[in-house]
Amino acid sequence: MKNFEEEYNVFQDALEIPKPWYVFHNELAKEENTLHIYIEYQSGAEFSCPNCGKTGCKVHDIQDQDRTWRHLNFWQYKTILHARMPRVKCESCGKIRTVVIDWARPGAGFSLLFEHHVLSLMVEMPVAAVAREVGEHDMRLWRVFKYYVNKAMENIDVSNVTRIAMDETSRAKGHKYVTFFIDMDTKRLIFATTGKGADVLQVFSQFLDSKGVLHSQIKEFCCDMSPAFISGIEEKFPNATITFDKFHVMKMVNEALDQVRKQEQATQPELKNSRYAWLKNPENLTEKQGSKLAKLKDLDLATGRAYRMKLSLQKMWTKHPILSELYFDEWHSWAIRSRLEPMIKVAKTLKQHKGGILRWFVTKMTNGLLEGINSLVQATKRKARGYRTADNFIAMAYATVNKLDLIGIS
């Protein structure tokens, strides 16, 4: 009898099962490589009401079927915990409810210790790799991961948010996008949703409503010149001003420059293989690209004129705010008279968004942080070889960008 008690005390101590629960039986199924541990509650045990919290509730009845939970392996054996769950009838609230246990979340198929173990792996490895490592289906692990991510995100304080940067990123092939909303002051990803149209602003406004944040509290947005983003902001956040991302502005000018190069290349074979020499900033050129650009700049090329326009607009961001509007107007006048159709077209577009472009001199807001976040998220996606659903992608983005301490969540 002593050996029998000692055998169960080992499991009792190792599992840290609190009273009135205790380990009363175990079975080792070697052919399944599985250890089954059976847990029971002491006769006459009383529990707290899961509904109102009143203590001292007696057992009303007990479920016939075992509930099971995957636990950390004991030695080399996969370990399954078994228990029949009692229900209590509360004299205070009159409800009959199944008791809440200490070793697992309600409705979970894993023990808390097992969940914390796989979470520690999932922050370092792709979920599919973790699933192979522990011998579970990845969908079950994703449910655990998303539960803890959502719980962490529920606790993020957005009560003081006033400045938002937003941008879309690709989550999968086939024009499937997710839009990120970043609090520019805390650098946190506070919200993400599928799509990249005006409706994402509607969903974001509903998120703020759920947090008790007034729309009028948001004073500034930074985004690209997407008409959908602009219309969504103007409709849902009429008190906010928009700063157009200066990197997006220069991207548009670079695209116009490249169109000029492509058009001219048909008659100027010297321009072949020179694309990056024109698009890169001078300080970022390789020695070979720098040498090629030096030779091309001496030629009377339309591409060379477009290149000088690009460099000129780039200098605007270094000017004093008082001079910025005059500088922009002079640049616009130059581009309009250039007789280079792509440069004329981009100049007209920038003129239409002049206020938001020059707003940078007041807010200094850019999407540079978002570009870095996008790179981080895309690198994680490539490592995982993609994500099956948008929810998985968003959950991993929250955890990665915000460096969530999932294991510390109770």
C-alpha positions as CSV (number, residue, x, y, z in Angstrom):
1,M,0.0,0.0,0.0
2,K,2.9,2.4,0.7
3,N,4.3,1.9,-2.8
4,F,0.8,2.5,-4.3
5,E,0.5,5.8,-2.4
6,E,4.0,6.9,-3.3
7,E,3.3,6.2,-7.0
8,Y,0.4,8.5,-7.0
9,N,2.1,11.1,-4.8
10,V,4.7,11.5,-7.6
11,F,2.1,12.4,-10.1
12,Q,0.2,14.5,-7.6
13,D,3.3,16.6,-6.8
14,A,4.5,16.8,-10.4
15,L,1.1,17.9,-11.7
16,E,0.5,20.3,-8.8
17,I,-3.1,19.5,-8.8
18,P,-4.8,21.5,-6.0
19,K,-7.2,20.1,-3.5
20,P,-9.9,18.8,-3.5
21,W,-8.6,17.2,-6.7
22,Y,-6.1,14.3,-6.5
23,V,-4.6,11.6,-8.8
24,F,-6.2,8.3,-8.2
25,H,-5.1,6.1,-11.2
26,N,-2.8,6.0,-14.2
27,E,-2.4,3.7,-17.2
28,L,0.6,3.4,-19.4
29,A,-0.4,2.5,-23.0
30,K,3.0,1.6,-24.4
31,E,1.6,0.7,-27.8
32,E,0.2,4.2,-28.1
33,N,3.3,5.7,-26.4
34,T,0.8,7.5,-24.1
35,L,0.4,7.9,-20.3
36,H,-3.1,8.3,-19.1
37,I,-3.5,10.0,-15.7
38,Y,-7.0,10.0,-14.0
39,I,-8.0,12.8,-11.6
40,E,-10.8,12.7,-9.1
41,Y,-12.2,15.1,-6.4
42,Q,-12.5,14.1,-2.8
43,S,-15.8,13.0,-1.4
44,G,-17.8,15.8,0.1
45,A,-15.7,18.5,-1.8
46,E,-17.2,22.0,-2.2
47,F,-16.5,24.3,-5.0
48,S,-16.9,28.0,-6.0
49,C,-19.8,28.9,-8.2
50,P,-18.5,29.5,-11.7
51,N,-21.4,32.0,-12.3
52,C,-21.3,34.3,-9.2
53,G,-18.2,33.2,-7.4
54,K,-19.9,32.1,-4.1
55,T,-17.8,29.6,-2.2
56,G,-19.0,26.4,-0.5
57,C,-21.2,25.0,-3.3
58,K,-21.9,21.3,-3.1
59,V,-21.8,19.0,-6.0
60,H,-25.2,18.7,-7.8
61,D,-24.3,16.0,-10.3
62,I,-21.3,14.7,-12.3
63,Q,-20.8,14.3,-16.0
64,D,-20.6,10.6,-17.1
65,Q,-17.9,11.1,-19.8
66,D,-14.3,12.0,-19.0
67,R,-13.0,15.3,-20.0
68,T,-9.4,15.1,-21.4
69,W,-6.5,17.5,-21.6
70,R,-3.1,17.0,-23.4
71,H,-0.4,17.7,-20.8
72,L,3.4,18.1,-21.0
73,N,5.1,14.7,-21.7
74,F,6.1,12.6,-18.8
75,W,9.5,11.2,-19.8
76,Q,9.1,10.1,-23.4
77,Y,5.3,9.5,-23.1
78,K,2.5,11.7,-24.4
79,T,0.4,12.5,-21.4
80,I,-3.4,12.8,-21.2
81,L,-5.2,14.0,-18.1
82,H,-8.7,12.6,-17.5
83,A,-11.4,13.8,-15.1
84,R,-15.1,13.6,-14.7
85,M,-16.4,17.2,-14.2
86,P,-18.9,17.9,-11.4
87,R,-21.6,20.5,-11.6
88,V,-22.7,22.6,-8.6
89,K,-26.0,24.3,-7.8
90,C,-25.5,27.7,-6.3
91,E,-27.9,28.7,-3.5
92,S,-27.0,32.3,-4.1
93,C,-27.6,32.8,-7.9
94,G,-29.7,29.6,-8.5
95,K,-27.5,28.5,-11.4
96,I,-26.3,25.0,-12.1
97,R,-22.8,25.2,-13.7
98,T,-19.8,22.9,-14.4
99,V,-17.0,23.8,-12.0
100,V,-13.9,25.7,-13.2
101,I,-10.6,23.8,-12.8
102,D,-7.2,25.2,-12.1
103,W,-5.1,23.2,-14.6
104,A,-6.8,24.2,-17.9
105,R,-8.8,27.0,-19.5
106,P,-12.6,26.4,-19.8
107,G,-13.2,24.6,-23.1
108,A,-9.5,24.0,-23.8
109,G,-8.2,20.6,-24.8
110,F,-4.7,21.3,-23.3
111,S,-3.5,21.9,-19.8
112,L,-2.1,25.4,-19.1
113,L,1.4,24.1,-18.8
114,F,1.2,22.5,-22.2
115,E,-0.2,25.7,-23.7
116,H,2.6,27.8,-22.2
117,H,5.1,25.3,-23.6
118,V,3.8,25.5,-27.1
119,L,3.5,29.3,-26.9
120,S,7.2,29.5,-26.0
121,L,7.9,27.5,-29.1
122,M,5.6,29.4,-31.4
123,V,7.2,32.8,-30.6
124,E,10.5,31.3,-32.0
125,M,9.3,28.8,-34.7
126,P,6.6,28.6,-37.3
127,V,3.4,27.1,-35.9
128,A,3.5,24.2,-38.4
129,A,6.9,23.3,-37.2
130,V,5.8,23.4,-33.6
131,A,2.8,21.2,-34.5
132,R,5.2,18.6,-36.0
133,E,7.4,18.8,-32.9
134,V,4.7,18.2,-30.4
135,G,2.5,15.9,-32.5
136,E,-0.6,18.0,-32.7
137,H,-2.6,19.4,-35.6
138,D,-1.5,23.0,-36.3
139,M,-5.2,24.2,-36.3
140,R,-5.4,23.3,-32.6
141,L,-2.2,25.2,-31.8
142,W,-3.4,28.2,-33.8
143,R,-6.5,28.3,-31.6
144,V,-4.3,28.5,-28.6
145,F,-2.1,31.1,-30.1
146,K,-5.0,33.4,-31.2
147,Y,-6.7,33.0,-27.8
148,Y,-3.6,34.4,-26.0
149,V,-2.9,37.1,-28.7
150,N,-6.5,38.3,-28.5
151,K,-6.4,38.4,-24.7
152,A,-3.2,40.5,-24.8
153,M,-4.6,42.8,-27.4
154,E,-7.7,43.4,-25.3
155,N,-5.5,44.9,-22.6
156,I,-3.7,47.3,-24.9
157,D,-4.5,50.9,-23.8
158,V,-5.6,53.1,-26.7
159,S,-7.3,55.8,-24.6
160,N,-4.6,58.4,-25.5
161,V,-4.2,57.6,-29.2
162,T,-4.3,60.7,-31.4
163,R,-2.0,60.1,-34.4
164,I,-2.4,57.1,-36.7
165,A,-0.2,55.8,-39.5
166,M,-2.0,53.3,-41.8
167,D,-0.9,51.1,-44.8
168,E,-1.8,47.9,-46.4
169,T,0.4,44.8,-46.7
170,S,0.0,41.6,-48.7
171,R,-1.0,38.5,-46.7
172,A,-1.3,36.1,-49.6
173,K,-1.2,35.8,-53.4
174,G,-4.2,36.9,-55.3
175,H,-4.5,40.6,-54.2
176,K,-5.3,39.6,-50.6
177,Y,-4.4,42.4,-48.3
178,V,-4.5,43.4,-44.6
179,T,-4.4,47.1,-43.5
180,F,-2.4,48.0,-40.4
181,F,-3.1,50.9,-38.0
182,I,-0.2,52.1,-36.0
183,D,-0.2,54.4,-33.0
184,M,2.6,56.8,-34.0
185,D,3.4,57.8,-30.4
186,T,3.6,54.3,-28.9
187,K,4.8,52.6,-32.1
188,R,2.3,49.7,-31.5
189,L,0.1,47.9,-34.0
190,I,-3.2,48.7,-32.4
191,F,-5.5,47.3,-35.1
192,A,-5.4,45.2,-38.3
193,T,-8.2,44.2,-40.6
194,T,-8.6,42.5,-44.0
195,G,-8.9,44.7,-47.2
196,K,-7.5,48.0,-48.3
197,G,-10.5,50.0,-49.3
198,A,-12.5,52.7,-47.6
199,D,-14.4,50.1,-45.6
200,V,-11.2,49.5,-43.4
201,L,-11.8,52.9,-41.9
202,Q,-15.3,51.9,-41.0
203,V,-14.0,48.8,-39.3
204,F,-11.3,50.8,-37.5
205,S,-13.9,53.3,-36.3
206,Q,-15.9,50.4,-34.9
207,F,-12.8,49.2,-33.1
208,L,-12.4,52.6,-31.5
209,D,-16.1,52.7,-30.5
210,S,-15.6,49.4,-28.7
211,K,-12.7,50.9,-26.8
212,G,-14.7,54.0,-25.9
213,V,-12.4,56.3,-28.0
214,L,-14.2,59.2,-29.7
215,H,-13.5,59.7,-33.4
216,S,-12.8,63.4,-32.7
217,Q,-9.8,62.3,-30.6
218,I,-7.9,61.2,-33.7
219,K,-6.2,64.4,-35.0
220,E,-3.7,63.1,-37.6
221,F,-3.5,60.3,-40.1
222,C,-0.5,59.4,-42.2
223,C,-1.1,57.3,-45.3
224,D,-0.4,57.0,-49.1
225,M,-2.6,58.8,-51.6
226,S,-5.1,56.0,-52.0
227,P,-8.5,57.6,-52.8
228,A,-10.1,54.9,-50.7
229,F,-8.1,55.8,-47.7
230,I,-8.7,59.5,-48.2
231,S,-12.4,59.1,-48.6
232,G,-12.7,56.8,-45.6
233,I,-10.7,59.2,-43.4
234,E,-12.8,62.2,-44.5
235,E,-16.0,60.3,-43.8
236,K,-15.3,58.7,-40.5
237,F,-12.7,61.1,-39.1
238,P,-13.7,64.6,-40.4
239,N,-11.7,66.4,-37.7
240,A,-8.5,64.7,-38.6
241,T,-5.9,66.0,-41.0
242,I,-3.9,63.8,-43.4
243,T,-0.2,63.8,-44.0
244,F,0.8,62.0,-47.1
245,D,3.8,59.8,-46.6
246,K,6.8,61.5,-48.2
247,F,8.3,58.1,-49.2
248,H,5.2,57.3,-51.1
249,V,5.5,60.7,-52.8
250,M,9.0,59.9,-53.9
251,K,8.0,56.4,-55.0
252,M,5.5,58.0,-57.4
253,V,8.1,60.3,-58.8
254,N,10.5,57.4,-59.2
255,E,7.8,55.5,-61.1
256,A,7.3,58.4,-63.4
257,L,11.1,58.7,-63.9
258,D,11.2,55.0,-64.8
259,Q,8.4,55.4,-67.3
260,V,10.5,58.2,-69.0
261,R,13.5,55.8,-69.1
262,K,11.4,53.0,-70.6
263,Q,10.0,55.3,-73.3
264,E,13.5,56.7,-74.2
265,Q,15.2,53.4,-74.1
266,A,13.6,52.5,-77.5
267,T,15.8,55.1,-79.2
268,Q,18.7,55.3,-76.7
269,P,20.2,51.8,-76.2
270,E,22.7,53.2,-73.7
271,L,19.8,53.2,-71.1
272,K,19.5,49.4,-71.1
273,N,20.2,47.9,-67.7
274,S,20.4,51.3,-66.0
275,R,17.1,51.2,-64.1
276,Y,18.5,51.1,-60.6
277,A,21.2,53.6,-61.4
278,W,18.4,56.2,-61.8
279,L,16.1,55.0,-59.0
280,K,18.6,54.7,-56.2
281,N,19.8,57.7,-54.2
282,P,23.3,58.7,-55.2
283,E,24.8,57.6,-51.9
284,N,23.4,54.1,-52.3
285,L,24.8,53.4,-55.7
286,T,27.3,50.6,-56.3
287,E,30.6,51.5,-57.9
288,K,29.4,50.1,-61.2
289,Q,26.1,51.9,-61.0
290,G,27.7,55.2,-60.1
291,S,30.1,54.9,-63.0
292,K,27.3,54.1,-65.4
293,L,25.2,57.0,-64.1
294,A,28.1,59.4,-64.5
295,K,28.4,58.6,-68.2
296,L,24.7,58.8,-68.8
297,K,24.3,62.1,-67.1
298,D,26.6,63.7,-69.6
299,L,24.3,62.8,-72.4
300,D,21.3,65.0,-73.3
301,L,18.7,62.5,-72.2
302,A,15.1,63.1,-71.2
303,T,15.7,60.5,-68.5
304,G,18.5,62.7,-67.2
305,R,16.1,65.7,-66.9
306,A,13.5,63.6,-65.1
307,Y,16.3,62.4,-62.8
308,R,17.2,66.0,-61.9
309,M,13.6,66.7,-61.2
310,K,13.5,63.8,-58.8
311,L,16.6,64.9,-56.9
312,S,15.2,68.5,-56.8
313,L,12.0,67.4,-55.2
314,Q,13.9,65.2,-52.7
315,K,15.7,68.4,-51.5
316,M,12.4,69.9,-50.6
317,W,12.2,67.8,-47.4
318,T,15.3,69.5,-46.1
319,K,14.0,73.0,-46.6
320,H,12.6,75.3,-43.9
321,P,8.8,74.9,-43.5
322,I,8.3,78.6,-44.5
323,L,10.0,77.9,-47.9
324,S,8.3,74.6,-48.5
325,E,5.2,75.8,-50.3
326,L,7.2,78.2,-52.6
327,Y,9.7,75.4,-53.4
328,F,6.9,72.9,-54.2
329,D,5.2,75.4,-56.5
330,E,8.4,76.1,-58.4
331,W,9.1,72.4,-58.7
332,H,5.6,71.8,-60.0
333,S,5.9,74.6,-62.6
334,W,9.2,73.0,-63.8
335,A,7.7,69.5,-64.1
336,I,4.6,70.8,-65.9
337,R,6.8,72.6,-68.5
338,S,9.1,69.6,-68.9
339,R,7.2,68.1,-71.9
340,L,7.8,64.7,-70.2
341,E,4.3,63.2,-70.0
342,P,4.9,60.9,-67.0
343,M,6.5,63.8,-65.0
344,I,3.7,66.1,-66.0
345,K,1.1,63.5,-64.9
346,V,2.8,62.9,-61.5
347,A,3.2,66.7,-60.9
348,K,-0.5,67.2,-61.5
349,T,-1.3,64.4,-59.0
350,L,1.0,65.9,-56.4
351,K,-0.5,69.3,-56.9
352,Q,-4.0,67.9,-56.1
353,H,-2.6,66.6,-52.8
354,K,-0.4,69.5,-52.0
355,G,-1.8,70.2,-48.6
356,G,-1.3,66.7,-47.3
357,I,2.2,66.6,-48.8
358,L,3.3,69.9,-47.1
359,R,1.6,68.8,-43.9
360,W,4.7,66.8,-43.2
361,F,6.5,70.0,-42.3
362,V,4.1,70.3,-39.4
363,T,3.7,66.7,-38.3
364,K,6.9,65.0,-39.5
365,M,4.8,61.9,-39.8
366,T,5.9,59.2,-42.3
367,N,5.1,55.5,-42.9
368,G,8.8,54.7,-42.4
369,L,7.9,52.8,-39.3
370,L,5.2,50.9,-41.1
371,E,7.6,49.9,-43.9
372,G,9.9,48.4,-41.3
373,I,6.9,46.6,-39.7
374,N,5.8,45.4,-43.1
375,S,9.3,44.0,-43.7
376,L,9.3,42.2,-40.4
377,V,5.8,40.7,-40.9
378,Q,6.6,39.6,-44.5
379,A,9.9,37.9,-43.3
380,T,7.9,36.0,-40.6
381,K,5.3,35.0,-43.3
382,R,8.1,33.7,-45.6
383,K,9.6,31.7,-42.8
384,A,6.3,30.1,-42.1
385,R,5.7,29.7,-45.9
386,G,2.5,31.7,-45.6
387,Y,-0.6,31.5,-43.4
388,R,-3.8,29.6,-44.0
389,T,-6.2,32.4,-42.9
390,A,-6.2,36.1,-42.5
391,D,-6.9,35.6,-38.8
392,N,-3.7,33.7,-38.4
393,F,-1.7,36.3,-40.3
394,I,-3.2,39.1,-38.2
395,A,-2.5,37.3,-34.9
396,M,1.1,36.6,-35.8
397,A,1.5,40.3,-36.8
398,Y,0.2,41.5,-33.5
399,A,2.5,39.1,-31.6
400,T,5.5,39.9,-33.7
401,V,5.2,43.7,-34.0
402,N,4.1,44.3,-30.4
403,K,6.4,41.7,-28.9
404,L,3.6,40.3,-26.9
405,D,4.4,38.4,-23.7
406,L,2.0,35.6,-24.4
407,I,3.4,33.2,-21.8
408,G,2.9,35.8,-19.0
409,I,-0.8,36.1,-19.7
410,S,-3.1,34.4,-17.1
